[in-house]
Amino acid sequence: MKKILILYKSKYGASKQYGELLKKELDSTIMNINDYHPGDEKSYDVIIFVSGIYAGNITIVKEVKKYFANFKDKKKIIFAVGLSKKDSALLEEIERQNLSGDLNNIDLFYGRGNYDESKLSFVDRTLCKIMKKVLKNKDRDSLEPTMKALLEIEGQKVNYVDNHYLIPLLELIKSIV
Ligand SMILES: Cc1cc2nc3c(=O)[nH]c(=O)nc-3n(C[C@H](O)[C@H](O)[C@H](O)COP(=O)(O)O)c2cc1C
């Protein structure tokens, strides 16, 4: 039986929620990436990284790169959380933007997260305002799907977190453990 470690990084709770939903489905250990110390991964065979997408970037990729040597021989899976509707073009875009070089072979999955403008930190609210200002002046059809999502969500409070986004990842896990 392969041992599974779930490492999550979450600013507004959606990735934490997905991590906890995964934990319910899988015999596994869950840990906030902020509590991770090199060596914690030693006894695990599969690492599932869960985190949000901010301005196109899967935030936990920073730690995957930083500690890559520790995760090198493990089966690595990333579950990215964002606002855009899920489709194959979106996954390709996220993959292209985040998983190059050493990270090329990592399996990528995706689920929709949450957004509540009233709860954003000052920095994030400012960043969103700037991004929206820039995006509004561009031709809408030329926008990447993740950017379109940010424009469409303006001023709203949404929570799209749903178990069904985990199904493809759980199927992969079933085939390897
Ligand atoms: C400043 C900011 C930038 C964001 N950029 C994107 C983005 O580029 N693409 C996307 O799909 N979602 C984007 N989002 C939405 C987040 O990915 C979404 O809220 C997700 O649920 C965050 O996960 P977390 O709460 O676990 O951190 C952004 C949200 C904020 C606040």
PDBQT file of the ligand as one rigid body, heavy atoms in Angstrom, charges set to zero:
ROOT
HETATM    1  C1  LIG A 201      -5.528  38.463  -6.176  1.00  0.00    +0.000 C 
HETATM    2  C2  LIG A 201      -6.226  37.248  -6.740  1.00  0.00    +0.000 A 
HETATM    3  C3  LIG A 201      -5.822  36.731  -7.974  1.00  0.00    +0.000 A 
HETATM    4  C4  LIG A 201      -6.459  35.617  -8.494  1.00  0.00    +0.000 A 
HETATM    5  N1  LIG A 201      -6.058  35.138  -9.712  1.00  0.00    +0.000 NA
HETATM    6  C5  LIG A 201      -6.708  34.087 -10.255  1.00  0.00    +0.000 A 
HETATM    7  C6  LIG A 201      -6.342  33.586 -11.540  1.00  0.00    +0.000 A 
HETATM    8  O1  LIG A 201      -5.433  34.061 -12.189  1.00  0.00    +0.000 OA
HETATM    9  N2  LIG A 201      -7.033  32.545 -12.046  1.00  0.00    +0.000 N 
HETATM   10  C7  LIG A 201      -8.077  31.949 -11.354  1.00  0.00    +0.000 A 
HETATM   11  O2  LIG A 201      -8.697  31.019 -11.890  1.00  0.00    +0.000 OA
HETATM   12  N3  LIG A 201      -8.415  32.373 -10.126  1.00  0.00    +0.000 NA
HETATM   13  C8  LIG A 201      -7.763  33.420  -9.560  1.00  0.00    +0.000 A 
HETATM   14  N4  LIG A 201      -8.102  33.862  -8.313  1.00  0.00    +0.000 N 
HETATM   15  C9  LIG A 201      -9.115  33.124  -7.552  1.00  0.00    +0.000 C 
HETATM   16  C10 LIG A 201      -8.478  32.119  -6.581  1.00  0.00    +0.000 C 
HETATM   17  O3  LIG A 201      -7.719  31.164  -7.254  1.00  0.00    +0.000 OA
HETATM   18  C11 LIG A 201      -9.603  31.422  -5.812  1.00  0.00    +0.000 C 
HETATM   19  O4  LIG A 201     -10.146  32.394  -4.973  1.00  0.00    +0.000 OA
HETATM   20  C12 LIG A 201      -9.164  30.203  -5.016  1.00  0.00    +0.000 C 
HETATM   21  O5  LIG A 201     -10.316  29.699  -4.381  1.00  0.00    +0.000 OA
HETATM   22  C13 LIG A 201      -8.100  30.534  -4.002  1.00  0.00    +0.000 C 
HETATM   23  O6  LIG A 201      -7.739  29.376  -3.281  1.00  0.00    +0.000 OA
HETATM   24  P1  LIG A 201      -7.339  29.485  -1.730  1.00  0.00    +0.000 P 
HETATM   25  O7  LIG A 201      -8.510  30.113  -1.046  1.00  0.00    +0.000 OA
HETATM   26  O8  LIG A 201      -7.132  28.103  -1.278  1.00  0.00    +0.000 OA
HETATM   27  O9  LIG A 201      -6.083  30.301  -1.647  1.00  0.00    +0.000 OA
HETATM   28  C14 LIG A 201      -7.502  34.981  -7.769  1.00  0.00    +0.000 A 
HETATM   29  C15 LIG A 201      -7.899  35.490  -6.526  1.00  0.00    +0.000 A 
HETATM   30  C16 LIG A 201      -7.269  36.604  -6.013  1.00  0.00    +0.000 A 
HETATM   31  C17 LIG A 201      -7.722  37.116  -4.681  1.00  0.00    +0.000 C 
ENDROOT
TORSDOF 0
